[in-house]
Each structure stands twice: as C-alpha cells, then as structure tokens.
Amino acid sequence: MDFYIVIPAHNEEAFIGGTLQSIVEQTLLPKRVVVVNDASTDDTQHIIDKFSEKYHFIESIFHNTEALHEPGSKVINAFYKGLETLDEDYDIICKFDADLIFPKNYLEKIVEHFQNNPTYGMVGGFCTIEKNGNWVVENLTNKDHIRGALKAYRKKCFQQIGGLKTSMGWDTVDELLAQYHGWQLKTDELLHVKHLKPTGGNYSKNSKYKQGEAFYRMRYGLWLTFIASAKLAFKKNSFQFFIDSMVGYFKAKKGGTVFIVSAAEGKYIRDLRWKNIRKKFGVV
C-alpha cells in the first residue's frame, strides 16, 4: 500500500529534523512526503531542504498564513496546501505533526492493519510524552481515539468523509463521520510515538472558546456538550476550561455559527455518543 504524508510545520526547527529522520528510517517507506512550511521564521526550511536534497520522496512548499495559531483552521489549511500538490495515486493519506518521533516499524504496522481488515477506515498508534525521564501515553482522550497528530486514512474513507474540516474538533468529527459511513477505527496500543511538544501549547488566549464552538458545530446539543466539556476539563485539571467551553457553545449558538455536519450526520453523532455513554455505565 502506498503512503502519502502531509506535514504542516510552523517554526519547528527544534523538532522537524527528528520527525523526518524517523520517517526515512521506516521499514516501509512512504511514496511521497510533503512538508508544508507554514510561514516559519526560524530554520525550519533549511532543515527540510537538507532532507529533500537527500531523499527524492520528500518535498516542501511554503504557505504564508497569519501568524496566530488557531486550533484546527490554521493547521488544516496548511494540510490542504500540501494535499493540493499530490495526485490520487495513493492508498493511505496521512496528516502528521512536525514534532513526532515514529518507531521504525510504524508505517509497516499501519499497513498490516489496513490490509488485515478492509473495514478499517482510519488507523493510528498512541502519542507519548516525556515525564520524569519516562515516555508515557498522553492521556487526554479515550484509547479508541486516534490523535490528530498522527492520522492515517484509507483513501476511500478520506473521500467519503469529505476530507478534514477547517475547524477545531476536526480530529473528532472525522472519526464520527467515518463511523457514519460504516468504517471502523483502529488504534494500536503497541505503537508508541514520541510527541515532543505539549498538546495545545501554542494556542492563543483568543482560542479559549473554540472547544465549545466545536461541540456546537458538530451538533452535540447542550447536554452532550456539558458532559464532554466536563470530561475534558477533568483530564486537563482545569475548571476554567469547562467554563470557557460552555461559554463558547452558547456564543456559537447565539451567533448562528455554521454547522460542519448535516442534520442526519448530527443525529448519528448524538445517538452514537449517548450509546457510548450508556455503555460505560452498563446501561443497554
């Protein structure tokens, strides 16, 4: 199976070299890698150039966007700039972050999962972060969720879900839409990827309401938004996050913010979320 990989990168001079080195050392090499230099002002481009000169399957493009790092829209806009340079002669399309170190067999194992089960639309490993000299799983989401940092999509699944949404929550709605179209998700607990930067470390203060807005745009409704916000706030150990998320939801509702899923997709998403909640409490 042929891999195409798109890597958005903004001022990643401290990390992009390690990410690309871990990719060129894979036991199964990708067909093409496009690194989107998203208006970097540091040495990111020079590092990318060193790899593209040595490895024919690595290339880069420059994408000039606003300096503000907004969750979702900025990184996905950069991803699409990279995607535009690619043809459709691939089996798997990946959106990877520029601050990851992959185990050498990562792509090989991803392929094995896709080949062994044709109903898998998305496959991924687990992000780990360093704590006291040890690499531990970054415990921000459920273990059945594929982190936005290392998404791998079967082409047909990617096309059916309409690609990626330019909104915070894109890496949740993609999985929900994949299931809406009958695909399964696969996370491999043995595939540990080193995540070198804290999640959301670069988000601006202006983005604090974006999570609640994302829940609204996915048609969660009030009570699912309440539960999801409380769960994330608990994981982040931040009551303020819960307040900001709920404020963001009501701001989006009052402002008539556009939904990113259809009414039918929204109903499916709500039904699936409630079903999973009931399952956790042993309620059929």
N, C-alpha and C positions, 0 to 999 in steps of 0.2 A: 504494500500500500504506500502511495506517495504522499508525503507530508509537505504542506506549505505552512510556513510560520511567519507571522507578522508580530513585530516587537516595537510598540511605541516607546520612545525614550526621550525624557526631558531632563537634562543636566544629570546624567547617570555615569559620569566619568569614574566614580568610585566602584561601580558595580558592573557596567556593561561588558567589560573585558572578561570578567569571570563567567558571566552568563554565556557569552559567545564561545568561550573556551570549553564550557561544559557541553555545548551543543555540538561542536566539531569533534568532540571525543565520544560521541554516541556510538553504540554498537550498530545502530541503524541510522544512517544519516538522512536528513531531510532533503527534499528535492530543491527547494528554494527557501531562503530566509530573507525577509525584507525588514530592515531596521528603519523605523521612521524617526528621524531626528526632529523632534517637535520643538523647534526654536531654542535649542540648547545654547547656552552662552559659555559653557566650560569646554573641556577637551573631549567631549563625547564623540564628535565627528571624527577626530583624529584616530581614536581607538577603533571605531567602526571601520575606518579606511584600512587600517592595518590588517584586519580580518578579511575584508572584501578583496584585498590585493592577493591574499594567500589562498583563499577558498572561493572557487568560482560560483558556488551556490549562495553566497552571502552578498547582498547589495544594500544600499541605503538610499533614502530620499529625504529631502529637507521639507519640513512642513512648518509654516510660520503661523502660529496661532497666538492668542492672548497669553500673557504670562501667568495669569491667575489659574491655579489648579482647581478646577471644579470637578467633583466626583461624577464620573460617568461620561459626561459630554465631551470633555477635552480628550480623554484617552481613546474613546471610541471614534471620535472624529479623526484622530491620528491613525487609528487602526484602518479606517476606511480609505485613507490616503494610500496606505500600503497595499490594501486589497485591490485598489484600482489598477495597480501596476502588474497584477497577476492575471494569468489566464485561468481557465477552469479545469485544467488538466491535473487534477489532484483528487485524492480520495479523502484526505483529512486536512482540515484547515485549523490552525492553532492561533490563538491570541495569547502570547506570553508577555509577562512583565520583564523589565530590563534589570531586575535585581534578584535573580534566581540562580541557584546552582543545582543542576539536574544530575541525578545519579546516571552513570554511563549507560545503563540499560533502559532508561526511561521511555524513549520512543519505541524501542523494541517491545516492551511490555504493553504499551498503549495499543500497538498494532495487534498484539496477541488477543487482547480483549475485544477489539473491534471484529477481528476475524472469527473468534470463537462464538460470538453472539451477534447475529445480524440485526437484532432489535436494539442494540446499544447505539444511541444517537450521540452521546457525549461520554467521555472517559477522562479521568484525571487522578492524580495522586494527592498527597497531602502536603500542605505548607508547614514547615517547621521553623521556629525562631530560636535564637540562642539565649539561654538563661543559665547564668552561673556556670558557663563553660560547657553546658549540655544543649543538644538540639532537641526541642520538644515540639509536639504538634501545636500549632497556633489555634487555640481553642476559642474561635469566635463564632463558629457555625456548627450545624449538625454534621455528622460524619457522612451523611448521604449527599452533601452539597459539594460541588466542585468549585473551588475558589476561582474568582475572576482572574487571578494572577496566572493561571495555567490551564486555560480552557482548550479542549480538543474536540472538534465536531466532525462527525461524518458529514460528507458533502450534502447528501440528500436532506439530512436533518437541518443543517445550517440553512439550506434554501427554504425548507418548509416553514421554519420559524421566522423567516423574513430577515435573517441576519441578526445583528445586535442593535439594541435600542440606544440612542444617544441620550441616556438618562441614568441618574443614579438608580440602582436596582436592576440594571441590565443583566447582571450575572445571577439574578434570581429569576427574573421573568423569562430568560432564555430556557431555563430548566423547566419551568412550569409550562411554557408553550411546547417544548419538546414532548412532554408527557401528554399534553392536549392532542398532539398529533400521533400519539401511540408509541413514542420512543421510550426506552429505558435509560437510566443514568447509571454509570458505574464508577465507583471510587475504589481505588486500590490502596488499602491501608499499609501495604508493604513498600509503596513507592513514596519515599520521603524526599521532598525538595526543600533545599535551604532558602528561606525567604530572608533577605538581608536587611530590609527596612521594615519598620513597624507599619502595619496596615493603617492607611489614612493619615500618615504622619505629615503629609504635605497639604492637607485640605485646609482651605481658608476658613476664617470665622464666619464669612458670609454664607458658607455652605451648611451651617448647622441645622437648618430646617429642611434640608434636602431629603433626609431619610423619610420623614413623614410625607413629604410631597410624593416620593416614590411609591409609598404604600397607597396613596390616593390614586396615583396614575395607573397602578396595577389593579384598581377596583377592589381593594381589600375590604372596604367598608370600615365603619367605626370600630367595632369590637375586635376584629382581626388586627386592625392597626394598633389598638390598645395592647393586645396580647403580644404582638410582635415587637412593639416598642419596649414594652416592659422586659421581654426576654433579652433583647439586645442591651438594654440599659444594665441589666443584671450581669451579663457577660463582661461589659465594659466597666462595671462597678461605678456607674455614673447615673445618679438620679436626674441630673440636668439633661442628660441625653434623652431620657424619657420625655421630659417636659418639652424640649426642643422638637422632638419627633412629633408629638401630638400637636404642637403649635403649627408645625409645618403642614400637617394633614389638614387642619382647619383653614389655614391660609390658602392652600391649594383648592380646597372645596369652595371657599368664598370667592376666590379669584377666577373660578371657572377653568382651572388648569386642564389641558387636554389629556385624555386618557391615552395610554400606549398599548392597550389591548382592546379588542372588541367586546361587546356586551356578552357574547357567547363564551369568549375566552375568559372574561372576568368571572362569569358564573362557574365555569370549570375550576378556575383557580380558587375561588372561595370554597367550593364544595370539597376540593382536594385538601385545602388547609384545615377545614373543620374535621374532615375524616381523619387526618393525621393527628390532630389534637385529641379526638376521641380515642384513637388507638393508644396513645400514650397513657391515657387514664383507664384503659381497659374497657372502654365503652364501645360496643359494637354499633 
